[in-house]
Amino acid sequence: MDNIAIELRGIDKSFGPVHANKNINLKVRKGTIHGIIGENGAGKSTLMSILYGFYQADSGEIIVDGQPVSIRDPNAAISAGIGMVHQHFMLVENFTVLENVMLGAEDSQILNKGIAKARQELKRLEKEYALEVNPDALIEELPVGLQQRVEILKALYRKADILILDEPTGVLTPAEADHLFRILEQLKAQGKTIILITHKLREIMAITDEVSVMRRGEMVATRTTGETSVEELAELMVGRRVLLRVQKGEGTPGDVKLSVQGLTVKDSRGVTMVDDVSFDVRAGEIVGIAGVAGNGQSELLEAIAGIRKATSGTVLLNGESVDVTGHRDPAALRARGLAHVPEDRHHVGLVLKFEESENAILGYHNDPRYLNGVFLDIDAIRKDAEEKIAKYDIRPPNARLKTANFSGGNQQKIVLAREMERGPDVLIIGQPTRGVDVGAIEFIHKRIIEMRDQGKAVLLVSVELDEIRALSDRILVMFAGRVVGERSPDATEGELGLLMAGVEGRKEAAE
């Protein structure tokens, strides 16, 4: 037992009829990176929330460094040496890095002395763990990769020896994820114990020492990472063999359904984010847009969807003009056959306080099928939601449940079901599988291919290069707001990577 940092014994937790954790037993060795994987809704985050004191187990025991502990709240977890980096960062955006690190851990009645002490300790931690970040920078001005460093620094500042990271790469670019892994290796080398919750099996194989698999609330297996495989872990997660590669035939492109010409978009600061972009998307094809996050992809989709005003350019939907530089009307675009799955499901795609059935009709609530005279037909809305829940395997299958209580992957399925089931002529999708497990990824990819094969035009944006290559019939690469090249899905990762970095794009422009 001397080398066990954390042991969970018989952890059980229910939320009403939902049995989230069923008699969970787990041991995590000191100085290791231990992965916990499972489908969305498998109970991973619930289990870690119990360990961090957000929830209380109905029964069971937590052992830290060989001693039973009662973790009634996050303060008790911190006192036990446990820190947590959440999937959605718990930072005050208009505070500085230093202020966020200190928040809740001020240890001096004389504030200036407290600040000086905190600054000195923060500098030491940054140097020791290669977590450099400007302590006086405002959080809202930092990219997400640096914001995540601040979350890690917060935990280390509170003397955490055990770090829980919940889906840490869900908001990171591939380069930022690689840097995070180097940081985790450094933390492990310094004797820290890390529990990594993720759905990305390649990350598990690359970074962990051991991995435990959860399925439908139960702990079904623990493996030494070097003695297992992606295929075995996927099967353990889902309970069946999973297709890890997208299977699709040749596309048969038809007429142009979406035409974008000379589109330019500026942000609120007047900075050009989309710079004279032109392309077409035809019926029966998937056009993928690759690029490092922040190179104009988000603004491009928002302008096409009528959410963001363009500075100049034209967009044609089914051959008819869309007013992208004047009055914006997303509802009118939906009526004309355009569906949009936004990148940010929490702030744009869903109202988290609404029930699942209410989110299932957002934007389409004036459809006659949902109305009884001038009033909403609640029975019809719930019946429609239940059909979508069954078809898209949304868990738990409860149309009355608040959407905030679904896992991220199931929230994504709610948005996809709402938009795909309308049978749009043009479907634009941002980050379709962000925060989604391997079983749901397989399902979502199949549905996207089905949409293409039904003659729909699909415009896909993803920071996952493997996803872009697997799904797309043509790939456009964006860098600094411009389309810098077009490639086939057979293009190598290295070739696309050079375009994403702007290297090959400059050469092609010069030629």
C-alpha positions in Angstrom: 0.0 0.0 0.0 3.0 2.3 0.4 3.0 3.1 -3.3 -0.7 3.8 -3.6 -1.7 7.5 -3.8 -5.4 7.1 -4.1 -7.7 4.1 -3.4 -11.5 4.2 -4.0 -13.5 1.4 -2.4 -17.1 0.6 -3.2 -18.0 4.1 -4.4 -21.7 4.2 -5.3 -23.7 7.3 -6.5 -27.2 7.8 -7.9 -29.0 10.9 -9.1 -32.6 9.9 -8.8 -33.2 7.0 -11.2 -29.7 7.4 -12.8 -27.1 5.1 -11.2 -24.0 7.0 -12.1 -21.3 5.0 -10.2 -21.8 1.4 -9.3 -19.6 0.0 -6.6 -16.4 1.5 -8.0 -13.0 0.2 -6.9 -9.8 1.9 -8.1 -6.1 2.1 -7.1 -3.8 4.8 -8.5 0.0 4.4 -7.9 2.1 7.3 -6.7 4.2 9.1 -9.3 2.2 7.8 -12.3 -0.1 9.0 -14.9 -3.3 7.0 -14.6 -5.9 7.3 -17.4 -9.7 6.9 -16.9 -11.6 6.4 -20.1 -15.2 5.6 -21.0 -18.1 6.7 -23.1 -19.8 10.0 -22.4 -22.1 9.3 -19.5 -20.0 6.3 -18.3 -19.6 8.0 -14.9 -16.0 9.2 -15.1 -16.6 12.9 -14.3 -19.0 11.9 -11.5 -16.4 9.7 -9.9 -13.7 12.4 -10.0 -16.2 15.0 -8.7 -16.7 12.7 -5.7 -12.9 12.5 -5.2 -12.7 16.3 -5.4 -15.7 16.9 -3.1 -18.2 18.3 -5.5 -20.5 15.3 -4.9 -20.8 13.0 -1.9 -20.9 9.3 -2.5 -24.0 7.4 -1.3 -21.6 4.8 0.0 -17.9 3.8 -0.2 -14.6 4.9 1.1 -11.7 7.2 -0.1 -8.1 6.4 0.9 -5.4 9.0 0.4 -1.8 7.9 1.1 -3.1 4.9 3.1 -5.4 7.0 5.3 -9.2 7.1 5.1 -10.4 10.7 4.4 -13.7 12.4 4.4 -13.9 14.8 1.4 -17.0 16.9 2.0 -16.1 19.8 -0.3 -13.2 20.9 -2.6 -11.5 22.6 0.4 -11.2 19.2 2.0 -9.8 17.8 -1.2 -7.2 20.5 -1.4 -6.3 19.9 2.3 -5.8 16.2 1.3 -3.4 17.3 -1.5 -5.8 16.8 -4.4 -6.2 19.4 -7.1 -8.4 19.4 -10.2 -8.2 21.1 -13.6 -11.7 21.2 -15.0 -12.7 20.7 -18.7 -14.3 24.2 -18.6 -11.9 26.4 -16.8 -12.8 27.9 -13.4 -11.1 31.2 -13.9 -12.2 34.9 -13.5 -11.6 36.3 -16.9 -11.1 39.9 -15.9 -8.6 39.0 -13.2 -4.9 38.6 -13.8 -3.1 35.3 -13.7 -1.7 36.1 -10.2 -5.1 37.1 -8.9 -6.6 33.9 -10.1 -3.9 31.8 -8.6 -4.3 33.6 -5.2 -8.1 33.5 -5.3 -9.4 31.5 -2.3 -5.9 30.9 -1.0 -4.9 34.3 0.3 -2.7 33.8 3.4 -2.0 37.2 4.7 -4.2 39.9 6.3 -1.9 42.5 4.7 -2.8 42.2 1.1 0.5 43.6 -0.3 2.6 41.1 1.6 0.2 38.3 0.4 0.6 39.4 -3.2 4.4 39.6 -2.9 4.6 36.1 -1.4 2.2 34.7 -4.0 4.2 36.3 -6.9 7.5 34.7 -5.6 5.9 31.3 -5.2 4.3 31.5 -8.6 7.6 32.4 -10.2 9.2 29.3 -8.5 6.4 27.0 -9.7 6.7 28.3 -13.3 10.4 27.7 -13.3 10.3 24.2 -11.7 7.5 22.8 -13.9 8.1 24.7 -17.1 4.7 26.5 -16.8 5.8 30.0 -17.9 3.0 32.6 -18.1 2.9 36.3 -17.5 1.5 36.7 -13.9 0.1 40.2 -14.8 -1.8 39.1 -17.9 -5.5 39.2 -17.9 -7.1 35.7 -18.3 -9.4 37.0 -21.1 -6.3 37.9 -23.1 -4.7 34.5 -22.9 -5.2 31.7 -25.4 -6.8 28.5 -23.9 -3.4 26.7 -23.7 -2.1 29.3 -21.3 -5.3 29.5 -19.4 -5.0 25.8 -18.8 -1.4 26.4 -17.4 -3.0 28.8 -14.9 -5.4 26.1 -13.7 -2.5 23.8 -13.2 -0.5 26.5 -11.4 -3.5 27.1 -9.1 -3.5 23.5 -8.1 0.3 23.4 -7.5 0.1 26.7 -5.5 -2.3 24.9 -3.2 0.3 22.2 -2.6 -1.5 19.5 -4.6 0.4 16.2 -4.9 -2.4 14.5 -6.9 -3.8 16.3 -10.0 -7.0 15.4 -11.7 -7.3 16.6 -15.3 -10.8 16.3 -16.9 -10.6 16.2 -20.7 -7.6 18.5 -20.7 -7.1 18.5 -24.5 -10.7 19.1 -25.5 -10.0 22.8 -26.1 -6.4 22.6 -27.2 -4.7 22.5 -30.6 -2.5 19.5 -31.4 0.6 21.6 -30.7 -0.8 22.8 -27.3 -1.8 19.2 -26.4 1.8 18.1 -27.1 3.1 20.8 -24.8 0.7 19.8 -22.1 1.9 16.2 -22.3 5.5 17.5 -21.8 4.3 19.4 -18.7 2.6 16.2 -17.4 5.8 14.2 -17.8 7.7 16.9 -16.0 5.1 16.8 -13.1 5.4 13.0 -13.0 9.2 13.3 -12.8 8.8 15.6 -9.8 6.8 12.9 -8.0 3.3 14.2 -8.7 0.4 11.7 -9.3 -1.9 12.5 -12.2 -5.3 11.2 -13.0 -6.2 11.9 -16.7 -9.8 11.7 -17.8 -10.0 11.6 -21.6 -11.9 9.9 -24.4 -8.9 10.1 -26.8 -7.3 6.7 -27.0 -4.2 7.9 -28.8 -3.5 10.2 -25.9 -4.0 7.4 -23.4 -1.5 5.2 -25.3 1.0 8.1 -25.5 1.1 9.5 -22.0 -0.3 7.1 -19.3 1.3 4.3 -17.3 -2.0 2.6 -16.5 -5.6 3.0 -17.7 -8.9 2.1 -16.1 -12.0 1.7 -18.3 -15.6 2.6 -17.2 -18.8 1.5 -18.9 -22.3 2.5 -17.8 -21.3 3.4 -14.3 -19.1 0.4 -13.6 -15.3 -0.1 -13.6 -14.8 -2.9 -16.1 -11.0 -3.2 -16.4 -7.6 -1.8 -15.5 -4.7 -2.3 -17.9 -1.0 -1.5 -18.0 -0.9 0.8 -20.9 2.1 -0.9 -22.5 0.3 -4.2 -22.5 -3.0 -3.1 -24.2 -4.0 -1.6 -27.5 -6.4 1.0 -28.9 -8.6 -1.7 -30.2 -8.9 -3.5 -26.9 -9.6 -0.3 -25.0 -12.3 0.8 -27.5 -14.0 -2.5 -27.2 -13.9 -2.4 -23.4 -15.4 1.1 -23.4 -18.3 0.4 -25.7 -18.9 -3.3 -25.1 -18.5 -4.2 -28.7 -16.0 -3.9 -31.5 -15.7 -0.3 -32.7 -14.7 0.8 -36.2 -11.8 3.2 -35.6 -11.6 4.2 -39.2 -14.3 5.9 -41.2 -15.7 3.8 -44.0 -17.0 5.8 -46.9 -17.3 5.3 -50.6 -16.5 7.7 -53.4 -18.7 10.8 -53.4 -20.8 11.9 -56.3 -20.8 15.7 -56.2 -23.8 17.4 -57.9 -24.8 21.1 -58.2 -23.2 23.8 -56.1 -25.4 24.3 -53.0 -23.2 26.8 -51.1 -21.0 29.4 -52.9 -18.7 31.7 -50.9 -17.0 34.5 -52.9 -14.5 37.1 -51.6 -15.8 36.9 -48.0 -14.0 39.2 -45.6 -14.9 39.3 -41.9 -13.5 41.5 -39.1 -13.9 41.0 -35.4 -15.1 43.5 -32.8 -11.6 45.1 -32.7 -11.6 45.7 -36.4 -9.0 42.9 -37.0 -9.5 41.0 -40.3 -10.2 37.3 -39.3 -11.5 36.1 -42.7 -9.6 37.6 -45.6 -11.1 37.4 -49.2 -12.1 33.7 -48.9 -13.8 31.9 -51.8 -14.9 28.3 -52.3 -17.9 26.2 -53.4 -19.6 23.2 -51.7 -21.6 20.8 -53.9 -24.4 18.5 -53.2 -23.1 15.1 -52.2 -19.7 16.2 -51.0 -17.9 17.1 -47.7 -15.5 20.0 -47.8 -13.2 20.0 -44.8 -11.5 23.1 -43.5 -8.3 22.4 -41.7 -6.2 24.8 -39.7 -4.9 25.6 -36.3 -7.6 27.2 -34.1 -7.8 30.9 -34.4 -7.1 31.3 -38.1 -10.6 32.5 -39.1 -12.5 29.2 -39.3 -14.9 30.1 -36.5 -15.7 33.6 -37.9 -16.1 32.0 -41.4 -18.8 29.6 -40.2 -20.5 32.3 -38.1 -20.7 34.7 -41.1 -22.2 31.9 -43.4 -24.7 31.0 -40.6 -25.9 34.6 -40.3 -24.5 35.0 -36.7 -21.7 37.4 -37.6 -21.7 40.3 -40.0 -19.3 40.2 -42.9 -17.4 43.2 -44.1 -17.6 42.3 -47.8 -18.2 39.3 -50.1 -21.1 37.2 -51.3 -22.7 34.0 -50.3 -25.2 32.0 -52.4 -27.4 29.3 -50.9 -29.0 27.1 -53.5 -28.2 29.7 -56.1 -29.9 32.6 -54.2 -28.0 35.5 -52.5 -27.6 35.7 -48.7 -27.2 39.1 -47.2 -24.0 38.6 -45.2 -23.0 42.3 -45.0 -26.3 43.7 -43.9 -29.3 42.4 -41.9 -28.6 39.0 -40.4 -31.4 36.5 -40.0 -30.3 32.9 -39.0 -34.0 31.8 -38.8 -34.5 32.8 -42.5 -31.4 30.8 -43.5 -32.7 27.7 -41.6 -36.0 28.1 -43.5 -34.0 28.1 -46.8 -32.2 24.8 -46.0 -29.1 25.8 -44.0 -28.4 24.0 -40.8 -25.6 24.9 -38.4 -23.8 22.9 -35.7 -21.8 25.5 -33.9 -18.3 25.0 -32.4 -19.4 26.3 -29.0 -22.4 24.2 -28.0 -22.6 25.7 -24.5 -22.9 29.4 -25.6 -24.4 29.1 -29.1 -25.9 25.6 -29.5 -27.8 25.1 -26.3 -29.6 26.7 -23.4 -28.2 24.6 -20.6 -31.0 25.4 -18.1 -33.6 24.2 -20.6 -34.9 20.6 -20.7 -33.5 18.3 -23.4 -36.9 18.4 -25.3 -36.8 22.3 -25.3 -33.2 22.3 -26.7 -34.2 19.7 -29.3 -36.5 22.3 -31.1 -34.4 25.5 -30.5 -34.6 27.6 -33.7 -37.4 25.4 -35.1 -40.0 26.1 -32.4 -42.3 27.8 -34.9 -42.6 24.6 -37.0 -46.4 23.7 -37.2 -45.6 20.2 -35.9 -44.7 21.7 -32.6 -47.7 24.0 -32.3 -51.2 23.7 -31.1 -52.8 26.9 -32.4 -50.6 29.7 -31.1 -49.3 27.6 -28.2 -46.5 25.1 -28.1 -47.7 21.5 -28.2 -45.7 20.1 -25.3 -46.7 16.5 -25.9 -45.6 16.7 -29.6 -42.3 18.3 -28.6 -41.5 15.6 -26.0 -42.5 12.8 -28.4 -40.2 14.3 -31.1 -37.4 14.6 -28.5 -37.8 11.0 -27.4 -37.6 9.8 -31.0 -34.3 11.7 -31.5 -33.0 10.4 -28.2 -33.6 6.8 -29.3 -32.1 7.4 -32.8 -29.0 9.2 -31.6 -28.5 7.1 -28.5 -28.6 10.1 -26.2 -27.9 9.1 -22.5 -29.7 9.2 -20.1 -32.8 8.8 -22.3 -34.8 11.5 -20.5 -36.4 14.3 -22.5 -37.3 16.1 -19.2 -33.7 16.3 -17.9 -32.0 19.7 -17.8 -29.5 19.8 -20.6 -26.7 20.9 -18.2 -27.0 17.4 -16.6 -25.9 15.6 -19.8 -22.3 14.9 -20.5 -20.5 17.0 -23.2 -20.8 14.2 -25.8 -24.5 13.7 -25.2 -25.0 17.5 -25.4 -23.3 17.4 -28.8 -25.6 14.6 -29.9 -28.6 16.8 -28.9 -27.4 19.6 -31.2 -26.6 17.2 -34.1 -29.9 15.5 -33.9 -31.8 18.8 -33.9 -29.9 20.1 -37.0 -29.5 16.8 -39.0 -33.0 15.6 -38.6 -34.3 18.7 -40.4 -32.9 17.3 -43.7 -31.1 20.5 -44.7 -29.6 21.1 -48.1 -26.5 22.5 -46.6 -25.0 21.5 -43.2 -22.1 23.4 -41.7 -20.5 21.8 -38.7 -17.9 23.2 -36.3 -15.8 20.7 -34.3 -18.3 17.8 -34.6 -16.6 15.5 -32.1 -15.1 17.9 -29.6 -15.3 16.3 -26.1 -16.9 13.2 -27.6 -16.0 9.5 -26.8 -14.9 6.9 -29.3 -18.3 5.2 -29.6 -20.1 8.5 -30.2 -17.4 9.6 -32.7 -18.1 6.5 -34.7 -21.8 7.3 -34.7 -21.4 11.0 -35.6 -19.0 10.2 -38.4 -21.5 7.7 -39.9 -24.3 10.3 -39.7 -22.1 12.9 -41.5 -21.3 10.4 -44.3 -25.0 9.5 -44.5 -25.8 13.2 -45.0 -23.4 13.4 -47.9 -24.7 10.2 -49.4 -28.2 11.6 -49.3 -27.0 14.5 -51.5 -26.5 17.1 -48.8 -23.6 19.6 -49.0 -21.5 19.5 -45.9 -18.9 22.1 -44.8 -16.8 20.7 -41.9 -14.4 22.6 -39.6 -12.2 20.6 -37.2 -8.9 21.0 -35.5 -8.6 17.2 -35.5 -6.5 16.6 -38.7 -7.3 12.9 -38.7 -11.0 13.7 -38.7 -10.7 16.1 -41.6 -8.7 13.6 -43.6 -11.1 10.8 -42.9 -14.3 12.6 -43.7 -13.5 15.1 -46.4 -13.8 14.7 -50.1 -11.8 18.0 -50.5 -9.7 19.8 -47.9 -9.2 23.5 -47.7 -6.5 24.8 -45.4 -6.8 28.2 -43.7 -4.0 30.2 -42.3 -4.2 33.8 -41.0 -7.7 34.1 -42.3 -7.0 33.0 -45.9 -7.4 29.8 -47.8 -3.8 28.9 -48.5 -4.3 25.7 -50.3 -6.6 22.9 -51.4 -5.7 19.2 -51.1 -7.2 15.8 -51.5 -7.8 13.6 -48.4 -4.8 11.6 -49.5 -2.4 14.5 -48.6 0.0 13.6 -45.9 -0.2 15.0 -42.4 3.2 16.7 -43.0 2.0 18.4 -46.2 -1.1 19.6 -44.5 0.9 20.7 -41.5 3.1 22.9 -43.6 0.0 24.6 -45.1 -1.5 25.0 -41.6 1.8 26.7 -40.5 1.6 29.0 -43.6 4.8 27.7 -45.1 3.6 26.0 -48.3 0.8 28.5 -48.7 3.3 31.3 -49.1 5.1 29.3 -51.7 2.0 28.6 -53.7 0.9 32.3 -53.6 4.4 33.4 -54.8 4.2 30.9 -57.7 
